[in-house]
Amino acid sequence: MPSERAADAIEEVDLLVCGAGAGGMTAALVAALEGLEVVLCEKTDQVGGTTSTSGGTTWVPGTHLSERAGVPDKVEEARNFLEHVVANRSGIRLREAFLASGRHAIEELDRRTDVKFVAAAAHPDYLDGPGAAYGGRALAPLTFDGKLLGPDDFTRVRPPRREFLGLGGMMVGRNELDALLKPFRSVANLRGAVSIVGRYALDRISYRRGTRLLMGNALVARLLYSLRKAKVPLLFDTGVRELVVEEGRVVGAFLDGPAGPRRIRARKGVVLATGGICWNHKIRDRLFPQAARDYALAPVTNTGDGADVAMAIGAGFEDGGDSPALWMPCSSYTRPDGSVAVWPHIILDRAKPGLLAVNSAGQRFVNESDSYHDFSMGQIRDGSMPAYLVCDFAFMRRYGMGMVLPGARNLRSMVKAGYVIEARTLPDLAEKIGVSAGTLIKTIDAYNRSAATGVDEAFGRGKSVVNRFNGDASVQPNPCLAPVGTGPFYAMAVKPADLASSAGLSGDEFGRVLDETGEAIPGLYACGNDLASIFRGTYPGPGTTLGPALVFGWRVAKHAAGKLRDAPADAGATAQERTENAAL
């Protein structure tokens, strides 16, 4: 295996992996564990891509971790769930492969690497239906001490979004917010706050940000740490420009690196894991709704290189099924330095009682407590760009909204920045957001009547498991409904931003890229967001982009190493036969 010192001189390997997000890093790591000679190239000077700025939750059914957490999950139940959610959309072979290999992939990473997860005992699937799980399927990466990487490699981990860092560089978990915002409420809160802030203060003596890494940053750091232990060479600032094809087989790639163009041959193949279509404006303009093209949550360097180089040699491309992307409603404002702050509204405000969303007509258009993707799909169908989240001061003080924290301590500065719209009366608020005052008042009156009865007849808010889980259990009879009270009132503009691609390269159950006729292109693989979503534009649960990214990264490596049977799972076979055919 080539050493890191010889990375610049590498001319030929077994497997060339392009892109150091979760999928590409997993593929490179597992291939190295299988004894392949691997090199991983990354277009930027940092690893992690979109994964590093995400929550890091990874959706994989039926793992040993669910059993360890006391919430054992069964693959057959997940299969029933996906048959309900994805229904008759295409992609069953890939989903069967995912279900068959998920347990094996997570178990091997857990056993042989420093990539460690814990299954959440309570983290429901995003949709109800047969086989839906309340816990066990959502895997959270364990906290990681970034100091273990050493100063140089720690700087190679792409940091979280600036908006999600406290005190200029401190990561905070969702379950830690209460201690930090209300440190004097209890002794436990005070101890927790002192521990977190004290650790951060010590970190800043030697580091530009905190080294206590959580969520997606922890997952990326764990993958990098494991790659270093496996002595996998990483080529930074090195992107794929063109695939090398000989006699119909991909045998390497031309890369653009710090020293200029170079070519690396790959005996077993090339893996494309460049992050999906993201900022590829040609594809965005063709597939995305016009009003949802402005912003993506991926790094701006994710320009769809994998799709471009693969389609240049005849690869097939799929539009993503129900949606070309997976979405989050986001609010934003321009900072004094000209940069744009963007806040994804995941669960901390939309699901809580006392907030509603209105469109350009001043009417509700969606169940506000549904998943971020389903909320955004409702907004896209409605066509209102932007829509507005509306609440009163009591809500703002209790829960916060977007970048306004609970307690509303920074409310005044956010109003001044134009991020939050404030009005003393509803007619004034309606005027400021450009909707009919009469319609907005009628909408809020109807919402308040639903809050009084606990039944949202218009959109069923609070009926689903995930709605109620993300609401406020102290509010009854419906934890997602409470009346909007007296002024002042607040509104915040939100628009969908894509967090990941659903559209992508056509692939088979081994991650091999297919050509436009459906035949596998020898020597070419894809995983992560470069591969079309196996869920076909639906969003079953938390982490349903990272789960397939890791599992298909594992499958790609195993197939390249000759460790997976080169025969597709039979969609007509029994469940046990499908599992046996697709697994090792």
MARLUM-878780 format. One line per 4 residues: their letters; for each residue x, y, z of C-alpha. Coordinates in Angstrom, 2 decimals. Example, Ala and Ser with C-alpha at 12.3 -4.5 7.8 and 13.67 -1.06 7.14 Angstrom:
! MARLUM-878780
as = 12.30,-4.50,7.80  13.67,-1.06,7.14 $
! end
This chain:
! MARLUM-878780
mpse = 0.00,0.00,0.00  1.46,3.43,-0.90  2.51,5.63,1.99  1.21,9.15,2.58 $
raad = 4.69,10.53,1.83  4.49,9.04,-1.67  0.97,10.31,-2.39  2.09,12.86,-4.97 $
aiee = 3.90,10.12,-6.89  1.02,7.63,-7.07  0.33,6.59,-10.66  -1.60,3.34,-10.25 $
vdll = -3.77,1.80,-7.53  -6.50,-0.81,-7.19  -9.27,1.66,-6.39  -9.44,5.41,-6.97 $
vcga = -12.10,7.15,-4.88  -13.15,10.68,-5.85  -14.74,12.66,-3.04  -14.19,12.57,0.73 $
gagg = -17.72,12.74,2.09  -19.28,9.93,4.11  -19.78,7.64,1.11  -16.36,8.09,-0.43 $
mtaa = -14.52,7.87,2.88  -16.37,4.66,3.75  -15.62,3.13,0.35  -11.92,3.98,0.66 $
lvaa = -11.71,2.74,4.25  -13.44,-0.59,3.66  -11.46,-1.22,0.47  -8.24,-0.69,2.39 $
legl = -9.44,-3.08,5.10  -9.98,-5.63,2.32  -6.36,-5.26,1.28  -6.85,-3.12,-1.79 $
evvl = -4.40,-0.41,-2.72  -6.52,2.74,-2.48  -6.15,6.46,-2.95  -8.79,8.99,-1.95 $
cekt = -8.82,12.35,-3.71  -10.75,15.37,-2.47  -11.45,18.50,-4.50  -11.06,20.85,-1.53 $
dqvg = -8.57,21.13,1.30  -10.97,19.58,3.84  -12.85,16.30,4.18  -16.51,15.88,5.01 $
gtts = -18.51,17.77,2.41  -22.18,18.06,3.34  -21.80,15.33,5.98  -19.60,17.54,8.13 $
tsgg = -22.29,20.20,8.43  -25.16,17.75,8.96  -26.68,16.25,12.07  -24.81,13.04,11.27 $
ttwv = -27.82,10.81,11.96  -27.58,7.66,9.87  -30.70,5.59,9.05  -29.88,1.88,8.89 $
pgth = -32.51,-0.70,9.87  -31.86,-3.97,11.67  -28.44,-3.31,13.19  -26.84,-4.88,16.24 $
lser = -26.80,-1.38,17.74  -30.60,-1.35,17.94  -30.39,-4.53,20.01  -27.68,-3.04,22.19 $
agvp = -29.91,0.01,22.81  -32.83,-2.19,23.88  -34.98,-1.34,20.85  -34.30,-4.26,18.49 $
dkve = -35.27,-3.49,14.91  -36.18,-6.06,12.26  -35.26,-5.77,8.60  -38.59,-7.27,7.58 $
earn = -40.43,-4.48,9.38  -38.27,-1.90,7.62  -39.04,-3.61,4.31  -42.77,-3.30,5.00 $
fleh = -42.28,0.33,5.90  -40.37,1.13,2.72  -42.92,-0.74,0.61  -45.54,1.57,2.13 $
vvan = -43.51,4.78,1.74  -41.81,4.22,-1.60  -44.67,2.07,-2.93  -44.41,1.23,-6.62 $
rsgi = -41.59,3.63,-7.43  -38.53,2.01,-8.99  -35.35,0.97,-7.21  -36.39,-2.19,-5.35 $
rlre = -33.12,-4.02,-6.09  -31.07,-1.24,-4.53  -33.35,-1.04,-1.50  -33.11,-4.79,-1.01 $
afla = -29.32,-4.57,-1.18  -29.38,-1.74,1.37  -31.58,-3.71,3.75  -29.50,-6.85,3.32 $
sgrh = -26.13,-5.20,3.93  -26.96,-2.53,6.51  -26.33,-4.70,9.53  -23.12,-6.13,8.08 $
aiee = -21.75,-2.70,7.17  -22.43,-1.09,10.54  -21.18,-4.12,12.45  -17.91,-4.20,10.52 $
ldrr = -17.30,-0.48,10.93  -18.04,-0.82,14.64  -15.71,-3.81,15.01  -12.79,-2.87,12.76 $
tdvk = -12.67,0.94,12.78  -13.19,3.99,14.98  -16.49,4.78,13.25  -18.85,4.32,16.18 $
fvaa = -22.59,4.92,16.46  -25.28,4.51,19.07  -28.86,3.68,18.15  -31.39,6.23,19.37 $
aahp = -33.98,4.63,21.61  -36.42,7.38,20.62  -36.08,8.95,17.17  -39.14,8.09,15.08 $
dyld = -39.35,7.50,11.36  -40.73,10.56,9.59  -43.87,8.87,8.30  -46.42,6.57,9.88 $
gpga = -47.30,3.25,8.35  -46.78,-0.50,8.66  -43.32,-1.25,9.95  -42.53,2.31,11.06 $
aygg = -40.13,2.45,14.01  -40.09,4.71,17.05  -36.43,3.99,17.78  -33.49,1.81,16.80 $
rala = -33.05,2.80,13.14  -31.56,6.26,13.62  -27.88,5.90,14.51  -26.01,8.84,16.02 $
pltf = -22.21,9.09,15.77  -20.47,9.11,19.12  -18.78,12.31,20.23  -15.16,12.45,19.08 $
dgkl = -12.14,14.21,20.57  -10.67,16.13,17.63  -7.31,16.37,19.39  -6.75,12.70,18.52 $
lgpd = -6.32,13.74,14.90  -3.43,16.06,15.64  -3.43,19.77,14.76  -2.91,19.31,11.02 $
dftr = -5.63,16.73,10.42  -8.03,18.52,12.76  -7.96,21.50,10.41  -8.78,19.10,7.57 $
vrpp = -12.25,18.45,9.04  -14.74,20.86,7.49  -16.35,22.77,10.37  -20.11,22.94,10.98 $
rref = -22.15,25.80,9.64  -21.17,29.04,11.35  -24.76,29.54,12.48  -24.64,26.30,14.50 $
lglg = -21.53,27.17,16.52  -21.75,28.76,19.93  -19.24,31.36,21.17  -17.57,31.44,17.77 $
gmmv = -16.60,27.77,17.55  -18.30,25.51,20.12  -20.44,22.56,19.06  -23.55,21.91,21.15 $
grne = -25.88,18.93,21.11  -29.65,19.30,21.04  -29.90,17.78,24.53  -27.37,20.30,25.86 $
ldal = -29.19,23.46,24.85  -31.25,23.70,28.02  -28.18,23.57,30.27  -26.40,26.28,28.29 $
lkpf = -29.40,28.58,27.95  -30.58,28.09,31.55  -27.47,27.19,33.55  -28.91,28.31,36.90 $
rsva = -32.14,26.33,36.63  -30.56,23.33,38.38  -27.27,22.00,39.68  -27.18,19.54,36.78 $
nlrg = -27.60,22.35,34.28  -24.83,24.36,35.89  -22.45,21.40,35.89  -23.26,20.65,32.27 $
avsi = -22.76,24.24,31.16  -19.48,24.61,33.05  -18.18,21.34,31.59  -19.02,22.23,27.99 $
vgry = -17.89,25.85,28.10  -14.82,25.04,30.19  -13.67,22.42,27.71  -14.20,24.87,24.88 $
aldr = -12.23,27.61,26.64  -9.28,25.27,27.06  -9.52,24.21,23.41  -9.31,27.78,22.19 $
isyr = -5.87,28.18,23.73  -4.48,25.95,20.99  -7.22,25.55,18.38  -9.32,27.87,16.22 $
rgtr = -12.49,26.07,17.28  -13.64,23.52,19.83  -12.25,19.99,19.51  -15.26,18.32,21.07 $
llmg = -16.92,17.11,17.88  -20.55,16.03,17.62  -23.04,14.99,14.95  -21.80,15.02,11.35 $
nalv = -18.46,16.51,12.38  -17.88,13.55,14.69  -18.73,11.08,11.92  -16.32,12.75,9.48 $
arll = -13.55,12.95,12.07  -14.00,9.28,12.96  -13.76,8.32,9.30  -10.63,10.43,8.81 $
yslr = -9.04,8.99,11.96  -9.77,5.47,10.69  -8.42,6.25,7.22  -5.17,7.51,8.72 $
kakv = -4.85,4.33,10.78  -5.40,2.30,7.59  -2.71,4.41,5.88  -4.98,5.44,3.00 $
pllf = -3.34,8.28,1.02  -5.47,11.42,0.70  -4.89,13.83,-2.16  -6.31,17.23,-1.19 $
dtgv = -7.20,20.01,-3.64  -7.52,17.28,-6.25  -10.73,16.92,-8.27  -11.75,14.55,-11.03 $
relv = -11.72,16.08,-14.51  -12.18,13.13,-16.88  -12.51,9.35,-16.75  -10.07,7.17,-18.65 $
veeg = -11.80,4.48,-20.69  -10.04,1.63,-22.49  -11.95,-1.02,-24.46  -15.19,-0.02,-22.76 $
rvvg = -13.82,-0.18,-19.21  -13.02,2.69,-16.85  -9.37,2.22,-15.93  -8.59,5.48,-14.19 $
afld = -9.11,9.22,-14.24  -7.48,12.51,-15.08  -7.32,14.71,-12.00  -6.64,18.39,-11.43 $
gpag = -4.33,18.85,-8.45  -2.08,21.46,-6.87  0.75,20.63,-9.28  -1.53,20.56,-12.31 $
prri = -3.17,17.71,-14.23  -2.28,14.11,-13.40  -3.54,10.66,-14.31  -4.03,7.75,-11.94 $
rark = -4.82,4.29,-13.24  -7.18,2.10,-11.22  -7.04,-1.66,-11.67  -10.34,-2.38,-9.91 $
gvvl = -12.18,0.80,-10.78  -13.04,4.40,-9.97  -15.58,5.39,-7.32  -17.49,8.65,-7.81 $
atgg = -18.56,10.20,-4.50  -18.32,13.91,-5.27  -21.41,15.01,-3.34  -24.21,14.98,-5.90 $
icwn = -25.49,17.60,-8.31  -25.68,20.38,-5.68  -24.24,23.51,-7.34  -24.23,22.11,-10.88 $
hkir = -26.25,24.97,-12.36  -26.95,23.23,-15.65  -28.67,20.32,-13.90  -30.30,22.55,-11.26 $
drlf = -31.82,24.74,-13.95  -33.17,21.70,-15.75  -34.65,19.84,-12.77  -35.24,22.21,-9.85 $
pqaa = -38.24,24.49,-9.36  -37.08,27.98,-10.27  -37.77,29.42,-6.84  -35.74,26.67,-5.15 $
rdya = -32.51,27.12,-7.10  -31.01,29.96,-5.09  -29.34,28.10,-2.28  -28.03,24.63,-1.42 $
lapv = -26.77,23.49,1.96  -23.80,21.76,0.35  -20.40,23.48,0.02  -20.22,25.65,-3.09 $
tntg = -17.39,23.45,-4.34  -19.86,20.56,-4.84  -20.52,21.26,-8.52  -21.70,17.87,-9.72 $
dgad = -18.35,16.73,-11.07  -19.22,13.06,-10.69  -22.37,13.40,-12.79  -20.55,15.40,-15.45 $
vama = -17.64,13.01,-15.98  -19.86,9.93,-15.88  -22.44,11.27,-18.32  -19.60,12.28,-20.63 $
igag = -18.92,8.55,-21.18  -22.59,7.59,-21.53  -23.75,7.02,-17.95  -27.46,7.08,-17.26 $
fedg = -28.96,9.77,-15.05  -32.22,9.64,-13.05  -34.35,12.64,-12.15  -34.88,11.54,-8.54 $
gdsp = -38.46,10.29,-8.66  -40.84,12.46,-6.65  -38.24,15.22,-6.29  -34.77,15.94,-7.71 $
alwm = -33.60,16.95,-4.25  -34.31,16.49,-0.56  -35.22,19.77,1.06  -35.12,21.84,4.21 $
pcss = -37.01,25.10,4.82  -34.38,27.75,5.49  -34.39,31.32,6.68  -31.53,33.70,5.98 $
ytrp = -30.16,37.21,6.34  -27.07,39.09,5.18  -24.47,39.76,7.84  -22.65,43.11,8.06 $
dgsv = -19.61,41.54,6.39  -21.74,40.63,3.35  -21.87,36.88,4.02  -25.24,35.15,4.16 $
avwp = -26.34,33.35,7.31  -28.67,30.44,6.61  -30.67,28.52,9.21  -32.28,25.15,8.39 $
hiil = -35.56,24.81,10.31  -35.25,21.16,11.28  -37.31,20.49,14.43  -36.67,23.14,17.06 $
drak = -39.45,25.54,16.09  -41.83,24.32,13.34  -43.22,21.42,15.35  -43.84,23.42,18.49 $
pgll = -47.34,24.62,19.48  -48.20,28.24,18.72  -46.48,28.61,15.35  -48.09,28.40,11.92 $
avns = -46.88,28.83,8.37  -48.72,30.96,5.80  -48.30,31.39,2.07  -48.41,34.51,-0.08 $
agqr = -52.19,34.59,0.32  -51.97,34.55,4.12  -53.30,30.98,4.35  -51.90,27.80,5.84 $
fvne = -50.66,25.35,3.22  -48.99,22.47,5.06  -48.69,20.53,8.29  -46.02,22.64,9.97 $
sdsy = -44.87,19.74,12.18  -44.06,17.34,9.35  -40.46,16.54,8.42  -38.37,19.29,6.85 $
hdfs = -38.58,17.55,3.47  -42.34,17.14,3.56  -42.83,20.71,4.75  -40.71,21.94,1.85 $
mgqi = -42.50,19.72,-0.65  -45.76,21.30,0.53  -44.27,24.74,-0.04  -43.02,23.79,-3.50 $
rdgs = -46.45,22.42,-4.46  -48.12,25.56,-3.14  -45.69,27.78,-5.03  -45.31,30.44,-2.34 $
mpay = -41.72,31.62,-2.22  -41.13,32.67,0.42  -43.62,31.41,2.95  -43.70,32.84,6.47 $
lvcd = -43.53,31.27,9.90  -45.78,33.29,12.22  -45.91,33.38,16.02  -46.40,35.69,18.98 $
fafm = -43.90,36.92,21.57  -44.81,34.19,24.08  -43.79,31.55,21.54  -40.60,33.41,20.68 $
rryg = -39.63,33.67,24.33  -40.37,30.02,25.07  -39.02,28.25,21.99  -37.21,30.77,19.86 $
mgmv = -37.46,30.67,16.08  -34.64,30.09,13.64  -31.59,32.02,14.77  -33.56,33.66,17.56 $
lpga = -32.72,31.55,20.60  -35.18,30.47,23.32  -35.48,33.32,25.77  -35.43,35.75,22.82 $
rnlr = -32.28,37.41,24.08  -31.10,38.23,20.56  -34.55,39.13,19.21  -33.88,42.84,18.95 $
smvk = -30.70,42.38,16.90  -32.45,39.92,14.58  -35.31,42.37,14.00  -32.79,45.10,13.27 $
agyv = -31.00,42.81,10.79  -34.28,42.28,8.94  -34.24,38.56,9.72  -37.40,38.77,11.84 $
iear = -40.42,40.91,10.98  -42.13,42.43,14.02  -45.53,44.12,14.28  -47.77,45.19,17.15 $
tlpd = -50.96,44.00,15.43  -51.89,41.35,12.89  -52.98,43.90,10.27  -49.57,45.55,10.58 $
laek = -47.85,42.18,10.25  -49.93,41.33,7.20  -48.93,44.58,5.56  -45.25,43.99,6.25 $
igvs = -45.28,40.50,4.71  -47.54,41.50,1.83  -50.67,39.45,2.52  -54.33,40.33,3.05 $
agtl = -54.97,41.38,6.64  -58.45,39.89,6.58  -57.18,36.56,5.30  -54.34,36.38,7.83 $
ikti = -56.72,37.12,10.71  -59.17,34.44,9.49  -56.31,31.96,9.16  -55.11,32.58,12.70 $
dayn = -58.66,32.46,14.08  -59.17,29.06,12.43  -55.83,27.86,13.75  -56.71,29.00,17.27 $
rsaa = -60.02,27.11,17.11  -58.08,23.98,16.20  -55.72,24.62,19.10  -58.67,24.84,21.47 $
tgvd = -60.03,21.45,20.41  -56.67,19.81,19.78  -57.78,18.70,16.32  -56.30,20.19,13.17 $
eafg = -58.98,19.37,10.64  -57.16,21.17,7.83  -53.78,19.38,7.91  -53.86,16.82,10.70 $
rgks = -51.10,18.45,12.68  -50.20,16.42,15.74  -51.67,13.14,14.50  -48.44,11.42,13.43 $
vvnr = -45.87,9.93,15.78  -43.08,12.23,14.62  -45.34,15.30,14.92  -46.05,14.54,18.53 $
fngd = -42.47,13.52,19.30  -41.14,16.90,18.15  -43.94,18.91,19.78  -44.16,19.95,23.41 $
asvq = -45.51,17.15,25.61  -46.47,19.66,28.31  -49.11,21.12,25.97  -52.34,19.15,25.80 $
pnpc = -54.48,17.79,24.23  -52.24,18.26,21.17  -48.51,18.90,21.74  -48.25,20.60,18.34 $
lapv = -51.13,23.08,18.75  -51.48,26.14,20.96  -53.25,29.41,20.26  -51.49,32.46,18.88 $
gtgp = -52.09,35.08,21.55  -51.69,38.83,21.70  -49.05,40.97,20.09  -46.38,41.72,19.32 $
fyam = -46.36,39.25,16.44  -43.46,37.94,14.40  -42.91,36.50,10.94  -39.88,34.85,9.37 $
avkp = -39.45,34.14,5.66  -38.49,30.58,4.66  -37.61,28.99,1.34  -36.62,25.41,0.47 $
adla = -32.90,24.69,0.14  -31.62,21.33,-1.01  -29.72,19.42,1.63  -28.93,16.49,-0.69 $
ssag = -29.55,15.22,-4.18  -32.22,12.69,-5.01  -31.48,12.85,-8.72  -28.22,11.21,-9.67 $
lsgd = -26.38,8.58,-11.63  -28.17,5.34,-12.43  -26.67,2.46,-10.49  -27.19,-1.15,-9.57 $
efgr = -27.20,-2.94,-6.25  -23.38,-3.10,-6.21  -23.02,0.63,-6.78  -21.90,0.08,-10.38 $
vlde = -22.87,2.98,-12.63  -25.23,1.99,-15.43  -25.16,3.34,-18.95  -28.17,4.77,-20.75 $
tgea = -29.31,1.26,-21.76  -29.17,-0.03,-18.18  -25.93,-2.00,-18.53  -23.17,-1.70,-15.93 $
ipgl = -20.15,0.33,-17.01  -17.16,-1.86,-16.10  -14.85,-0.23,-13.60  -17.14,2.64,-12.61 $
yacg = -18.90,2.92,-9.25  -20.86,5.63,-7.45  -22.08,6.11,-3.89  -23.36,8.87,-1.66 $
ndla = -25.30,11.61,-3.39  -23.68,10.86,-6.75  -25.89,7.76,-6.88  -29.60,8.39,-7.44 $
sifr = -31.56,8.08,-4.20  -32.75,4.58,-3.44  -35.87,6.17,-1.90  -36.84,7.93,-5.13 $
gtyp = -37.55,11.39,-3.77  -39.29,10.25,-0.57  -37.81,10.82,2.87  -38.61,7.90,5.21 $
gpgt = -36.71,8.89,8.34  -33.80,10.72,9.98  -30.54,10.06,8.16  -31.91,8.54,4.97 $
tlgp = -29.13,10.07,2.92  -26.23,9.06,5.17  -27.50,5.53,5.74  -27.36,4.54,2.04 $
alvf = -24.12,6.51,1.62  -22.31,4.37,4.18  -23.93,1.09,3.18  -23.32,1.54,-0.54 $
gwrv = -19.78,2.78,0.14  -19.29,-0.54,1.95  -20.92,-2.53,-0.86  -18.83,-0.80,-3.54 $
akha = -15.62,-1.65,-1.68  -16.68,-5.24,-1.09  -17.63,-5.70,-4.75  -14.37,-4.19,-5.98 $
agkl = -12.54,-6.57,-3.66  -14.49,-9.55,-5.01  -16.31,-10.15,-1.74  -19.91,-9.67,-2.91 $
rdap = -21.72,-12.14,-5.15  -21.95,-10.69,-8.62  -25.61,-11.63,-8.98  -28.59,-9.38,-8.26 $
adag = -31.05,-10.05,-5.48  -34.18,-11.61,-6.92  -37.11,-9.28,-6.32  -39.41,-12.30,-6.63 $
ataq = -37.62,-14.39,-4.03  -38.62,-14.80,-0.42  -37.46,-12.23,2.09  -34.88,-14.66,3.50 $
erte = -33.57,-15.50,0.03  -33.31,-11.82,-0.89  -31.31,-11.15,2.25  -28.98,-14.09,1.66 $
naal = -28.43,-13.20,-2.01  -27.59,-9.56,-1.32  -25.40,-10.11,1.74  -21.94,-11.60,1.96 $
! end
